[in-house]
Amino acid sequence: MQKQILLGLFFLFVGVVGAVLVYESYLQKKHEGLNTQAVESFEEGAYKKALALEEEALGVLEQMFFPSSLDKALILSNLGIYYNTNGDFAKAIETSWSALRIREKLLSRYDMERATNHLTIADASESLELNDEADKHYMEALNIYNNNKNVSDYDFGNLWNHMGGFHKKLGNYDFAEECYTKALAYHEKLPFDDQAILGNTLRGYGSLLLEQERYYEALESFQRALGVDIRFLDPAHPDIGTTYNNLGAAYYQLDEQEKASQYYEKALDIRIKALGLHHQDVAQTFNNLGMLHREYENYAKAIKYLEDAIRIEEKIYGRKNQETAITISNLGLVYWDTEEFAKAEEIFLETLAIQEEVLASNHPDVVRTLDFLISLYGDMNEEQKADAMREKRYAIYTLIEAAPAAE
């Protein structure tokens, strides 16, 4: 009798273990399938769908009895990328760190997967104005790349492209151009079928040229990017929206306002459909349309677009942020045009306070705002206030001249 009981318990145990293994296998296949769908959706530009699928994949994985730590790290790593692209930078940093901690325990010091997490943390930190943190993680990713013999031209170019954007934002234009030049060199030698990434690099480099007022060169870079985008991407892909937006910005600077308007409207249509109304890229196009309507002297429309952009940017970045400050400053320009000088002064002073807090004292954006205030105070016959701003401006140039020359 006892033997029969033990035998029965044994078969029960075998049955339970078998059921667990079957269920475990089912969950494994399910989370792998969801992860694959998420990656495909992200590549197609369906960023919100990719995020939802990856979050579901993580939920499935967490139901497993014996989940693979590296599988969890992969999902967390992808979630970091998707949160970052969707503008949730704090979650991007949190999930990327979670992935990195797992990988630090299981992978070698110079494994590429660890570099991926450093790159996401750097990019999200940059968006939150955590520039020291961003620089640290960019350099950590570069260190891994330099010590890994298997890094592809695609990945090296992608890293240099990101670093170019970071140093452009800091106002380090010469080094940013070096970064973009390296990125282009890597991406232009990729096999034809892998050259979709070249569009990103050309957009980044064009944006640097635009900030340097090299407008025809910027236009050429954006036109090349559009050629790459059309070859590889769906017409509704957000990257094409970005290229249209950048082309609009170049034509705007070249005083071809009609072309600028056409490209901005195309960009806005794609971006709203692909990303939703509350995405940073939509805010960027609202800002650009605001400045375009300022040129047309449609001031009510200009103010509406700029205020919409500020509301989105405040929600994503906070008010004390470089991107938000640029849009706030543009709103000040509209009020200056309409001779609402007190309102313009209030806005420019807030812009300056933000920039002095989050940027280096000699950053071009700080100098630009001081120039605005000096000219505005001239229109207001406020010479004492204008002189105070001139003194600040002079102190910046004294600081620049006193800086040691680069070797």
Beta strands, then each sheet from edge to edge (+ up, - down):
end
